[in-house]
Structures are given as C-alpha cells and as structure tokens.
Amino acid sequence: MVQPFGAGLAWSVLMPPGSYVIELQEDGMQSTNFVSCFSPLSPQQGSNPWWPPSNPRSEWGAWALMNGIHFACVSRRPTEARCLRKFFSPIWDTPTLEADVPAVIRLVADAARRLRGGEAEGTRDANPTEGAAVAV
C-alpha cells in the first residue's frame, strides 16, 4: 500500500503480516510532533530499507511494527533526528504533497522482489514475519 500520511493508513491494520506499506509525507521536520519520517534509504539503515524499521516510534510506523507490517516513510525532507524537532510545530496540515517518486519506485520494486521470494539487493529479509501472506 502506498498512501499519503493520514487516516487512510489505518487500513494497514487489516493487512496480513508481511505486507508492505509506504507512507508519503511532504515535510518530516516542520509538521506536527507526532509525525516523524526517518528515511528508510539512509546509509544508517543499511541495505534493507524495511528491517529494522526506520520509523518504529512514528504514529503509523508503530502500528505497522506491532502488526508485523513492513513500513517505510518517504519525504523530500525527512526527519533528521529526534532532537532537532521543534517542540511546537509551525504547521498542522499539508495542503499539497510532492512525493519523492524515485524513492517510492525503489521501495516498491524492492518490496515486489521480496514478495516474490527473491532477495533484494543481495540481502536477506531479517523480519520474523518472513514467509507471511502477501497483500499489496
């Protein structure tokens, strides 16, 4: 499932464990405090953008983690670090969203390879829900 941030991501709780969710966000730094978007494609994440989860404490990332869903957040301006966040955010709404299309394409292609049982980019999926049902 590829979904902009918002209530539509609640559908992820009905997906079977092992499914893949990509959250789209406009700005991971200026938006509300409960929204974090740490890049799954950062060097710190390593070669597997899904595990360990890059956003386990964000609103939707935590739901995905508890439900065994592979989760990634994509933003043109990802959250850099928890300590750099403003305590009171200047905006609460995002009237438009410009997705980082190349990052989304890379993640969708990686998820498709993993769902077909192939190793993506030479790595093995370390998630304990491996082999679970597929619904993307």
N, C-alpha and C positions, 0 to 999 in steps of 0.2 A: 504494500500500500504506500503510495506517495501522496502526502497530504500536507497542506499548509497548517501552521500552528493553529490550534483551536479545538473546539468541542468535537469536530469530526474525528479527531484522533481517538476518541472514546471507543470507536468501533474496533480498535486494536484489541480490546479485552475479549472480543468474540472470536479472534483468530486463533488457530491452533498453535501450540508451542512449536517453535522452529520457524515461524513465519518471519517476514522481513517488513519493517516499517521505516520509511524515510520521512522525517519531518522537515518542512521548509520554513525558514524564518528569514525575515528581512534584515533585522539588526539584532545581534546577540548581545550587544553592550548597552544600548540605550533603552531597551524595552523593560517591561516590568521585572521586578526582582525574582519572581518565581520561575521566570523563563531563562534558561541557560541553553546555549547552543555551542558546545565544545566540538570542534571539528573531528570527525572520525578519520579524516585523511591527513592528520598532522603526523610529523615524524615520531612524536611521543607515543602514538597509538600503535606503531609498528606496521606490519604488513597485513594484518587482519583488521579491517575497519569495523567489524561487528563485535569482536570479543578480545579483551574485556570491553564492556560498554563504555562509550565515551561520555555519556550523559546520565549516569545512574541516579543522580540526585535532582535532575530536572523533573518537571511535572510529568511529562509523558514518558520520559526515559525510565523513571522509577516504576511506572505501571508496566512498561514493556519488560523490564528486568524481572519483576515479580511474576509475570505471566509467561516467562520463557520465550519472549519475542526478541528477535534481533532488531536493534534500534540504532538509527543514525540521524543526526540533525545536520542540515546543510544551510549555511548562511553565507552571504557575501562578506559579512563582518561578524565572524564567530566570536563567542565569548573567549577572552584571552585567559583570564584566571579569576577565581572566585574573589580574590582580594581587590581586584581592580573594578569591581562593580560599584555603581553609585547606590547609596542606601535608599535614596528616594529617586525613582526613575523619572526622567523628564517626559516620557510618553507612555500611554497605556494601550494605544491602538495603532495598528499598522494599516493605513488606508490602501497601500499598494504593496506588492511583493514582487521583487525581481529575483528569480531563482538563479542559483549558480548551476546552469544547465550542464556544463561538463562534469561537475562533481556528481550530480544526480545520475547522469548517464553511467559514469564509472561505478557508482554504487549499485545501480540496477543490474548492470552487466555482471558485477561480482556476485550479487545475490542469485542471479539466474544460474551462474556456473555452479554455485554451491547447492542450489536446489536440484540441479541435475545430477548431483553426486560427484562432480569434478572438483578438484582442488583449485582454488582461485589464487592466482599469482604465486603458485608454489608453496602455499601454506595450507595447513590442515585446520579445520574449524575446531576450536577447543571448547565450544559451548557444550554443556552437559545435555542439552536437548537435541543433540545431533541425531539425525535419522527420523525426526518427528514429521508429522503430516505437513503438507505444503498448501498454502493458500495465499497467493499474491495477486 
